[in-house]
């Protein structure tokens, strides 16, 4: 059992935590207890509260993030084969950078304070996933020094975060404003701070209020750093901001 806090910097909507960051807190705690045949799947059960002491418990069977008696998020192991087709074909850093010019969130973002992709969050990752065709998005990301652990490599929680919004922007967020409901991820390697990475997202399908996407993070040499699949829930943004 440990105590964690989701600080204002790590918000998604104005009044709650970023889904990818919170999923990363839970997923990272669970991942360290799994063997190589399973990966963590994290389900968000409520908007994660900001600036509160939350209890995080994890063992090999799962993980729970709670606010008193309220369940904020929980994690469970799933077969790693679930991510077998989650790797998105890479694009060059130049193509990813060019796609950022078409990032729709710069002018019409449903959650402009988002830690990962919000233009109004100066302390955020500042990802700008723009379309590159075939239902895909791409952008560059150079992790800042304060995202690294003592070994100089980016903390896994922030890799979960970076996997979040490239998938989200593969959705028509103007017509289907959505928040993260579930994230399944695998961290293959951690890049050093300051290394230019490329993040991609891909639309997979939808079912009612749910939309399904995938994302992949590559290092400067084109090697896969991390992969994920998401479930998004369509919402009224006014209820979150």
TIKOL-899327 format. One record per residue (C-alpha): residue number from 1; residue in one letter; y, z, x negated. Coordinates in Angstrom, 1 decimal. Layout:
N
seq_type_c2_c3_c1
NUM_A_Y_Z_X
...
END
This chain:
241
seq_type_c2_c3_c1
1_X_0.0_0.0_0.0
2_X_3.5_-0.9_-1.3
3_X_7.0_-0.9_0.2
4_X_9.0_-4.2_0.2
5_X_12.4_-5.2_1.5
6_X_13.6_-8.6_2.6
7_X_17.2_-8.6_1.3
8_X_20.0_-10.7_2.8
9_X_19.7_-13.3_0.0
10_X_16.2_-14.1_1.3
11_X_17.1_-14.7_4.9
12_X_16.1_-17.8_6.8
13_X_18.0_-17.7_10.1
14_X_21.1_-15.5_9.9
15_X_19.3_-12.4_11.3
16_X_15.8_-12.6_9.9
17_X_13.8_-13.3_6.7
18_X_12.9_-16.7_5.4
19_X_9.4_-17.6_6.5
20_X_8.2_-19.0_3.2
21_X_9.5_-16.1_1.2
22_X_7.9_-13.5_3.5
23_X_4.7_-15.5_3.6
24_X_4.9_-15.5_-0.2
25_X_5.1_-11.7_-0.3
26_X_2.0_-11.4_1.9
27_X_0.1_-14.3_0.4
28_X_0.7_-13.3_-3.2
29_X_-0.6_-9.8_-2.5
30_X_-3.7_-11.2_-0.9
31_X_-4.3_-14.0_-3.5
32_X_-4.8_-11.5_-6.3
33_X_-7.8_-10.1_-4.4
34_X_-9.6_-13.4_-3.6
35_X_-12.2_-15.3_-5.5
36_X_-11.8_-19.0_-6.3
37_X_-13.4_-20.2_-3.0
38_X_-10.7_-18.9_-0.7
39_X_-6.9_-19.3_-0.4
40_X_-4.4_-17.1_1.6
41_X_-3.3_-18.1_5.1
42_X_-0.3_-16.1_6.3
43_X_0.7_-15.9_10.0
44_X_4.2_-14.7_10.9
45_X_4.0_-12.5_14.0
46_X_7.8_-11.8_14.6
47_X_11.1_-12.6_12.9
48_X_10.9_-10.7_9.7
49_X_13.6_-7.9_9.7
50_X_16.2_-7.8_6.9
51_X_17.1_-4.8_4.7
52_X_14.4_-2.5_6.0
53_X_11.5_-0.8_4.2
54_X_8.3_-2.7_5.2
55_X_4.8_-1.6_4.4
56_X_2.5_-4.2_2.7
57_X_-1.2_-3.5_2.5
58_X_-3.8_-5.9_1.0
59_X_-7.5_-6.0_0.1
60_X_-10.1_-8.7_-0.2
61_X_-10.4_-9.0_3.6
62_X_-6.7_-9.5_4.4
63_X_-3.2_-8.3_4.2
64_X_-0.6_-6.9_6.6
65_X_3.1_-6.5_6.5
66_X_4.3_-3.9_9.0
67_X_7.6_-2.4_10.2
68_X_6.5_0.9_11.5
69_X_3.9_0.1_14.2
70_X_5.1_-3.5_14.5
71_X_3.1_-6.3_12.8
72_X_5.5_-8.6_10.9
73_X_2.9_-10.9_9.3
74_X_-0.7_-10.9_8.3
75_X_-2.8_-12.8_5.8
76_X_-6.5_-13.8_5.8
77_X_-8.7_-15.7_3.4
78_X_-9.7_-19.3_4.4
79_X_-11.9_-21.8_2.6
80_X_-10.0_-23.6_-0.1
81_X_-11.3_-26.9_1.4
82_X_-8.6_-26.5_4.0
83_X_-6.1_-27.7_1.4
84_X_-8.3_-30.5_0.1
85_X_-6.1_-33.1_1.6
86_X_-2.8_-31.3_1.3
87_X_-1.7_-32.9_-2.0
88_X_1.0_-35.5_-1.3
89_X_1.3_-38.5_-3.6
90_X_4.1_-37.8_-6.1
91_X_7.4_-39.6_-6.6
92_X_9.5_-39.8_-9.7
93_X_12.2_-37.2_-10.3
94_X_14.7_-40.0_-10.0
95_X_13.4_-41.0_-6.6
96_X_13.4_-37.4_-5.5
97_X_16.9_-36.9_-6.6
98_X_18.0_-40.1_-4.8
99_X_16.4_-38.8_-1.6
100_X_18.6_-35.7_-1.7
101_X_21.6_-37.9_-0.7
102_X_20.0_-38.4_2.7
103_X_19.2_-34.7_3.3
104_X_20.1_-34.1_6.9
105_X_20.6_-30.4_6.5
106_X_23.9_-30.9_4.7
107_X_25.7_-31.7_7.9
108_X_23.5_-30.5_10.8
109_X_21.3_-27.6_9.7
110_X_19.8_-25.4_12.4
111_X_19.7_-22.4_10.0
112_X_22.4_-23.0_7.3
113_X_21.8_-19.6_5.7
114_X_18.2_-20.4_4.8
115_X_17.2_-19.1_1.4
116_X_15.3_-22.3_0.5
117_X_17.3_-25.1_1.9
118_X_20.5_-23.7_3.5
119_X_23.8_-25.1_2.2
120_X_25.5_-21.8_3.3
121_X_23.3_-19.6_1.1
122_X_24.8_-19.7_-2.4
123_X_22.1_-17.5_-3.8
124_X_19.3_-19.7_-2.4
125_X_17.0_-22.3_-3.9
126_X_19.3_-25.1_-2.6
127_X_16.5_-27.6_-2.0
128_X_17.6_-30.8_-0.3
129_X_14.5_-32.5_1.0
130_X_15.4_-36.1_2.0
131_X_13.2_-38.8_3.5
132_X_11.3_-41.1_1.3
133_X_9.3_-43.0_4.0
134_X_5.9_-42.6_5.6
135_X_6.8_-39.3_7.1
136_X_7.5_-37.8_3.7
137_X_10.4_-35.9_2.1
138_X_11.2_-35.3_-1.5
139_X_13.7_-33.3_-3.6
140_X_14.1_-31.9_-7.1
141_X_14.1_-28.2_-7.9
142_X_15.1_-26.5_-11.1
143_X_14.2_-22.7_-10.8
144_X_16.9_-20.4_-11.9
145_X_16.2_-17.7_-14.6
146_X_16.4_-14.9_-12.0
147_X_13.3_-16.3_-10.3
148_X_11.1_-15.7_-13.3
149_X_9.0_-12.7_-14.3
150_X_9.0_-11.1_-17.7
151_X_6.7_-13.9_-19.0
152_X_9.4_-16.5_-18.3
153_X_7.4_-18.1_-15.5
154_X_8.5_-18.4_-11.9
155_X_7.2_-15.6_-9.7
156_X_4.6_-16.9_-7.2
157_X_6.6_-15.6_-4.2
158_X_9.3_-18.2_-5.0
159_X_6.7_-21.0_-5.3
160_X_5.6_-20.1_-1.8
161_X_9.2_-20.3_-0.8
162_X_9.7_-23.7_-2.4
163_X_6.7_-25.0_-0.5
164_X_8.3_-24.1_2.9
165_X_11.2_-26.3_3.8
166_X_10.1_-29.7_2.3
167_X_7.5_-29.6_5.0
168_X_9.9_-28.5_7.6
169_X_12.3_-31.4_7.0
170_X_9.4_-33.8_7.6
171_X_10.0_-32.8_11.2
172_X_12.8_-34.1_13.4
173_X_14.6_-30.7_13.3
174_X_17.4_-32.0_15.4
175_X_15.1_-32.9_18.2
176_X_12.5_-30.2_17.4
177_X_14.3_-27.2_15.8
178_X_11.4_-25.1_14.4
179_X_10.6_-22.0_12.5
180_X_7.6_-21.4_10.3
181_X_4.6_-19.9_12.1
182_X_1.9_-20.1_9.6
183_X_1.6_-21.1_5.9
184_X_-1.6_-21.6_3.9
185_X_-1.0_-22.1_0.2
186_X_-2.6_-22.3_-3.2
187_X_-0.7_-21.7_-6.5
188_X_-2.3_-23.7_-9.3
189_X_0.2_-23.0_-12.0
190_X_3.6_-21.4_-12.5
191_X_6.4_-23.4_-14.2
192_X_8.9_-21.8_-16.6
193_X_12.4_-21.2_-15.3
194_X_14.7_-24.1_-16.0
195_X_12.0_-26.8_-15.7
196_X_12.8_-29.6_-13.3
197_X_10.2_-29.8_-10.6
198_X_9.6_-32.1_-7.6
199_X_8.8_-30.9_-4.1
200_X_7.4_-33.1_-1.4
201_X_6.7_-32.7_2.3
202_X_4.7_-34.7_4.8
203_X_4.4_-34.8_8.6
204_X_0.8_-34.4_9.8
205_X_1.1_-34.2_13.6
206_X_2.2_-32.1_16.6
207_X_0.7_-30.4_19.6
208_X_3.0_-29.0_22.3
209_X_5.5_-26.7_20.6
210_X_3.6_-26.8_17.3
211_X_4.2_-29.2_14.5
212_X_1.9_-29.5_11.4
213_X_3.0_-30.5_7.9
214_X_2.0_-30.3_4.3
215_X_3.9_-29.9_1.0
216_X_3.2_-30.2_-2.7
217_X_5.1_-29.0_-5.8
218_X_4.9_-30.9_-9.1
219_X_6.0_-29.9_-12.6
220_X_8.1_-32.1_-14.9
221_X_5.0_-33.8_-16.2
222_X_3.7_-34.7_-12.7
223_X_1.0_-32.0_-12.6
224_X_0.4_-30.2_-9.3
225_X_1.8_-26.7_-9.3
226_X_1.1_-25.7_-5.7
227_X_0.0_-27.1_-2.3
228_X_0.4_-25.9_1.2
229_X_-0.1_-26.7_4.9
230_X_2.2_-25.3_7.6
231_X_2.3_-24.7_11.3
232_X_5.9_-24.8_12.8
233_X_6.9_-23.5_16.2
234_X_9.7_-25.2_18.1
235_X_12.4_-22.6_19.1
236_X_16.0_-22.3_20.4
237_X_18.1_-21.7_17.2
238_X_20.5_-19.6_19.2
239_X_17.9_-17.0_19.6
240_X_17.7_-16.6_15.8
241_X_21.2_-17.0_14.6
END
